[in-house]
Amino acid sequence: MIYEEIEAAFNICACICGKDGVISALEEDAITQKFKSSFNLNDEDINTLFDRFFESKVQIDQYFSVIKDEELQRLVFEISEYSAAADGMDIRENIALQRTKLTWGLDKRN
């Protein structure tokens, strides 16, 4: 079972990685590795998450509101940053990361 927060977290990471127009194989591998280890997901879970992401019409802002826990917000930001950098950080991905940080107020917290 994939919980709403995990799916929102995954979708935020995928949205950020896709800001340059494509989620590369390197980014996909990075997201997969991090979500398997951080959330104890298996290959079927990951495939389901990717399928749901590509079928979704939801914008990133709606996913932000699902994740309220500060620790989870920080983890999602770190996974997003790691994954987006897997194939070289595009300026659009960097802007999306900074927007994520500002939306959640991560730069204002200790």
N, C-alpha and C positions, 0 to 999 in steps of 0.2 A: 504494500500500500504506500502510495506517495502522498505525503501530507501537503496541504496548501502552501505552507511556508517554504518547503523544499522546492516545490514547483515554481513558486514566485522567485526564489533565489536563483534557480537554474535559468529561468527566463530572463532575469536581469543580466546575468552573465552572458547569455547568448545574444541578447539585444546589444550589449556593449561590444562584444566581439564582432557582431555583424554591422556595426556602424560604418565600416569601410566598404560595405557592399557584399561581403561574403564572410562566412565562417570557414576559415581555412581548416585543412586537416590537422595542422599543428594546434590550432585553437580548440578544435573538437577533441583532440587527444588530451589536451590540458584540462578542459572542462570535465571530461570523462574521468580522468585520473583523480582530480580534486574532489568531485562529487562522490565517487566510489569510496574514497578514503575518509572524507569528512562526514558523510551521511550514511555510510554502510549500504550503498546501493549496488545492485548487480547489473549485468549487461542489459537484461530485459527492462529494468527500471530506466536506465539511461536511454535506451532506444525509445521507450514510451515518452520520456520527457522531450527528446528531440522531435518526435512526431507531433506531440501536442504543441510544442513551440512553433513549428512551421505551419501548423493548421490554425493557429491563433491569430486573431485580429486585434488583440489587446495591446495597448501602448505601454511603454515602460513605466510611466507614472502610476498606472493602476497597480503594478507589481510592487512599487515602492511602499504603498500604503498597507500591504499585507504583512510586511516584515516590521514588527514593532520592537523586537528585542535588540538591544544595542550590540550585544556580542555577535548575534547572527548578522546584523548589518555590517559589522567590521569584517567578519569572515567572508561575506558575499563580496564586499569591496576588494578584499585581498585575492579571492579566487578570480574575480573579474580582471583585476590588474595583471595577475599572473597569466591568465589565459589570453588576454588581449596582446600581451607582450610576447607570446609564444612565436609569433611570426613577424615581430617588429611592430611597435606601437604606432598606429596611424593617428594623425592629429584628431580625426573625428572620434576615434575610440578614446583618446585622452580627454577630449571635451566631455564625452559621455561619463567618463570616470569622475571628472571634477564636478559635474552636475550631480552625480550620485552622492558624492561626498557632501556637497552643499545641501542637497535635499534632506539628507539624514542628519546634517549638522555634525558630521564626524570630525571636521577640522576644529570644532569648538570644544570638543570633549577631551578630557585628559586621558 
